Amino acid sequence: MDRIQGIALFVRVVETGSFSKAAISLGITQPTATKHIAFLEKRLGSLLLHRSTRGVTPTEIGQIYYEKCKVISRELEDADNLAALLQSKIQGKLSISSSVAFGRRILTPLVLEFMSQHPQLQVHLSLDDHYVNLVEQGIDLAVRMGRLPDSSLGSRYLGLNPWVLVASPAYLEEHGTPKHPTELAEHQALIYSSVQDNHRWHFSGADGAALSIPVKGPLYSNNLSTLLAATIAKMGLAAIPWYVAHRSVQTGNLQPILTDWTLPSQEIHAVFSSPRLVPGKVSQYIDWLQGYFVGNWWERQESKTQLVESINTQ
């Protein structure tokens, strides 16, 4: 038993007037309690308690020692309560990391909305398409796409990020609309270079059939906004996330194609440095995000995305 536990035990013995009652309240045995108090008296070189058949009472020195220990116990309890309070409140600095496109179009408006609800929170939002080491760079939380590798990091599943194959009506009028994935060999592909096996597009049919189609074209880019612009400029076909394509599809600048086939969706995860002892502000922000990425969530995001992108173009 350490000194803090010993102080708590001594206080309980004095307050209950009994070794057995003090032991029960602290979840230890009476012999353990008796032995520890005897060790405490030996260490201090003073008799702290009178033992009798009627109970246990403090000596003069024991009473003075009790008063000091009681103050210490109260301060420790206050410290525990303060730590619990701070853990429950959303305040201080929260460091968040995400990819550039998802961060600008989706996460930024969500972060701003969360901050408006918690004015004592200071957010450090970092957008980078390269892998970020959370521990080394002091990041509290990252929102990442795709399957996660096994690691010591904690994570929570948030939802799915579906992709769609699109082209501009002008391109389709000039080059024709493919009716089957095998016809993509006749078309120019605009290729997102940040995914593995990027020279092949993978499709699943309504009947469960899977196809892996080799593609080629004039543009490879790791920036989704670049691919979006090139597609609108009728340079070819592009496989991009729905949250990137949605507004352009709504306005008629782009048109989904091969809609009887689906491209693989990416899992969306909140990732944090440790699966245990997660700071309250981190877990509460994840709770707030939980359930957002369901259904056609990119459609609900439209007005928020327009606000942020109008700021980005100023």
N, C-alpha and C positions, 0 to 999 in steps of 0.2 A: 504494500500500500504506500503510495507516494504522500508527500507532505500535505498537498491540497486535500486529498481524500482523508488524511489523518485529522486535519482541522475540522472537516465536516463531521467526522465521527465524534470527535471530542465535544463539539457543539451539541450534537444530538444526545450524547450521554448526559450532559449537564441538563439539557432541556427536558428530557424524559425521565431523568433520575434512575435510569436502568440500562445496563449493558445489553440485555436481551431485546428491549424495545428499540434501542438505537440500532442494533444489528439488523433487526427485521426491516426497519425503515430504509436501511442502506443496502439490503440484499446480501448480507454476509452472515456468518455464523457467530454465535455469542463467544466461543473460544477465540475466534479471530479478533473480535472487538476487544476482548479483555487483554489478549496478548499485545495488541498494538498500543493500547493505552499504557500498559506496563513499559513497553519499549520507549514511548514518548516521555514518560516520567524519568526513565533512566537517562535518556539523551539530554533532558533539561536539568537533571540533577535535583529535581524538586517533586514533592508529593503534590499531585494536582487534585486528587479525589479521595474523600473518605468513603470507605466501603463498610456497610453494616447490613444487618438482616432487614432493616427497614428501607434500604435503597442506597443510592449513591448521591453524595453532595460534594460540591467543590470546596477545597481548602481555600484559605485566604489568597494564596498565590494562584490557585486554580481559578478563583473567581475573576481575578485580574486578567489571567490568561484567556479565560472564556470571553471576556468583553472585547479583547483585541481580536480573537478568532472570529467572533460574531461580526465585527466590522469587515474583516477580510472576506467572510462568506457572503455578506451582503454585496460587497464590491464585485465579487466573482459572479454572482447571480445577475447583477446589473450589466456586467460585461457580456454575459451570455445573451441576455435579453436584447442588448444593443446589436450584437452580431446577427441575431435572428431578425431584428427589425430591418437592418441594412440589407440583409439577404432578400427580404420580401419586397423592399422598395426598388423601383426602377429609377436609378440615378447614377451619376458618375459617367465614366467613359465606357463605350461599347465599340470595339473594333470589329468591322465586318468586311469580308472579302468576297468578291464575285468576279465572274468574267465580264468583259467590257460590254458586249451587246445586252446580255441579260441584266447586268447592273444598271445600265443607262435606261433601258426601256421598261423594265419590270421592277427591279429591286429599289431603285431610287425613289419612285413615288410611294412605294410601301414604307420605306424608311422615313420619308418626310411625314407621312400620315402617323406613323408610330411616335415620332418625335413630338408632333403636335399634341398628342395625348399625354406625353410625359416630358414636360418642359425642363425637368432637372437632368435629363439624359443628354450626354454629349457623344455624338457618333463620329467615329473615324471610318469612312467608307473608302475602301481601296478597290479599284477595278483593274484587273490584269488577266490576260489570257494565259499567262504562264503559271505553272504550279507554284503555289505559295506554301511555305512551311509555317504552319500556324504557331508552333512553339517558338521557333527561332525568331519570327517576326512579331510575336506578341499579339496575334490575332485571336479574338474571342470566338468568332463564328465565321464560317465560310459557307456560301450556298454553291453547291457543285452539281454538275450534270454527269449522268452516266453511272455505271456500276462502280462501286467503291472498292479499292483493293483492301485486303485484310491489313489492319494496322491497329495501333494502340489508341487511335482517335475515337471519340464518341461520335455518333451520328443518329439522325432521325429522318425517316422517309417523309417527304413533303407531298409528292405527287409525280405526275408525268409531264414531259415536254414533248408533244407530238410534232412531227415534221410533215411537210407537204411539198409536192412537186408542182412548180408553177412556171408560167411563161407569160409574156405579154401577148395580148390579142394580135398586135401587129406582127410579131414573130410567127405566131401560129398561122395567120393568114398567108404569110409568105412561104413558110416551110411545111405547113400542114400540121395537124394535131395527131400525135401518136396514139394509137388505140390499144397498144400492148407494150409492155416493157421491152420486148425484144426489138422494137422499132427505134429505140433510143440511139442505136448505133448510127442512124441516119441524121442525128441532130447534134447541135453544139451544146455541150454541157458546161455550166459555170460551177466550179467545184470548190467546196469548202475544204481547205487543206488541213484543218486542225483535228480531223477525225481519222482514226485508223482506217486503212484500206480505202482511202478516199477516192481511188480511181474506179471503184465499183459501187453501184447503188443497189441496195438490197430491198426487195419487195415481198410482201405477203398478200396472197389473193384471198378472196372471200371463202374459197373452198379449202384454205390452209396451205395452198401451194406456195412454195418459196422460190424466188428467183434472185440470182446475183448477176447483175448486168454490168459489163465493163463500159465505162464512159470516157470521153475525151472532149476537150474543147479549148477555147482560146484564153480562159482565165481561171487561175487558181488563186484563192485568197483565204487568209485566216480571219477576215473581217466580214461579218454577215451583212453589215450595211453596204459594203462594197458590192457584194453579190446581189443584194436587193436592187441597187442602182443599176447594175449591169443588166439585170433581167428586165427591168422596166425600160431600159434603153434598147430592148429587143436584140440583145447579143446572144441569147440562148436560153436554155432551160436551167432551173436551179432547184435543188432540194434544200429547203431552209425551214427553220422552226415556224410554227403557225403564229407565234407571237410577233415574229418579224414580218411575216407576209400579210397578216390579217387586214390591216388598214388598206393596203394596196389592192387586195382582193375586193374589199368593200367598195372602193372608189372605181373599180373596173380597170385599174392600171395593170393588174395581173389576173391570171385565170388559173385555178387549179386544174391539173390534168391527171389522167390515169387514176381517177377517183375510185375505181373499183379495186385498186391496189393500195396498200398502206406501206409507208416507210417505218422503220423502227423508231419507237419513242425512247427518249432518254429519261431515266429516273432523276428526280430532283431530291437532293439531300441537304439537310443542315448538318454541318460537320463542326465539331468543337474539340478542343485539345485533350480532354479527358472524359471518359464516360462516367466518372465519379466526381462528386463535389462540384457540380456545374453551378456557376454563379447565378443568382436569381434573375438578374437582368437578361442573361443569355437564355435561360430556360423559358422565361416569360415571353421573350421575343419569338422564340421558336413556337411556343403555344399559340401566339398571335398569328403566326404564319400558317400553322397547322390547319388544314381544311380549306385553305385558299386555292390551292392548285388542284381543283377537281372540276370535272366537266369541261366546258369550253371556257376556261378561266381567262384566256387571252382576250376574249370579247368583253369581259367585265373590266378589263384593264385599259380599255381604249381611251377614255377621257383623261385618266391619270397620265398615260403615256404622251398624249398630245400636249399636256401642260409642260411636262419635263422637256420634251423635244423642242417646244417653242422657246424654252429657256436656253437650251443648248445651241440654238441657231442665232441667238442674239449676240 
